[in-house]
């Protein structure tokens, strides 16, 4: 082959290879895998989060235990130091590198290191408040909902608790909570049918416009578009709220009686959610297009909470089946560098081809 031909061939291969490499694969058929080995029967796993050690950590309400599962499916359970009957529910990673969890039945917040050492905190938490979900705030503290107490709680990594109630409507029932891109915490009001926002200074704003009556906002997470996305357990809808408070609801493609609960952003620029009643995993694009998946999920398993793992897969708890599930497939793998959009890849291909023409003319 001539030098000119070799140059052209090399550039053409580069162009094709680059486009294949950077264009994200479309999510089509996914694979769902379930793990039960090492999980105690009747443990009732609820909350799940990606740990700082690359594993997934989950709360076992029926344990009471905290579980850890590696991306290879190896499970370890921890119970030492957790009060009997405390019913762990929500779990998240703190700024200190430990896992923090709520104890619904004991009105405590727990902390567990990646080595399994547990500390519990109760001072400053009102009796009967029922701490539910928990999230790390932009102020390095942990923020949690108090479902019965109708408050939002804050706990520092030193264990100092502050409770906030001003601005929260009576009977609101705060449930899910997530740190927003605006530095505030956003929370759902399940019976109150609203979305709440609380600044790290404790100032609360509630939003109800655009949320259908009886929807029952349940869990909430930041989407790939910078808005907050939430499930409506009773309304069978996915909601989206901007940081300005504008709500959009989506129901097309969601099977009736789905019982939507957990929600998280995937690496594929979509939002993924669990259908506890429908026994499915759902995916919704930021344009509102829904796909549901059920193959591989044990009948009656009750998928509950979902999170993206260090491996790019979606990991979810199966409340009724005492299992952990994993969703993998095209578009969910971890990439060493950010993937370009389809348009970006096309533009890059044009640039590469243009470069090849320029070099060929000079050769």
Beta strands, then each sheet from edge to edge (+ up, - down):
strand 1: 31-35
strand 2: 45-50
strand 3: 56-60
strand 4: 65-69
strand 5: 75-78
strand 6: 88-93
strand 7: 99-103
strand 8: 108-112
strand 9: 118-121
strand 10: 131-136
strand 11: 142-146
strand 12: 151-155
strand 13: 161-164
strand 14: 174-179
strand 15: 185-189
strand 16: 194-198
strand 17: 204-207
strand 18: 217-222
strand 19: 228-232
strand 20: 237-241
strand 21: 247-250
strand 22: 260-265
strand 23: 271-275
strand 24: 280-284
strand 25: 290-293
strand 26: 303-308
strand 27: 314-318
strand 28: 323-328
sheet 1: 1+ 28- 27+ 26-
sheet 2: 2+ 3- 4+ 5-
sheet 3: 6+ 7- 8+ 9-
sheet 4: 10+ 11- 12+ 13-
sheet 5: 14+ 15- 16+ 17-
sheet 6: 18+ 19- 20+ 21-
sheet 7: 22+ 23- 24+ 25-
end
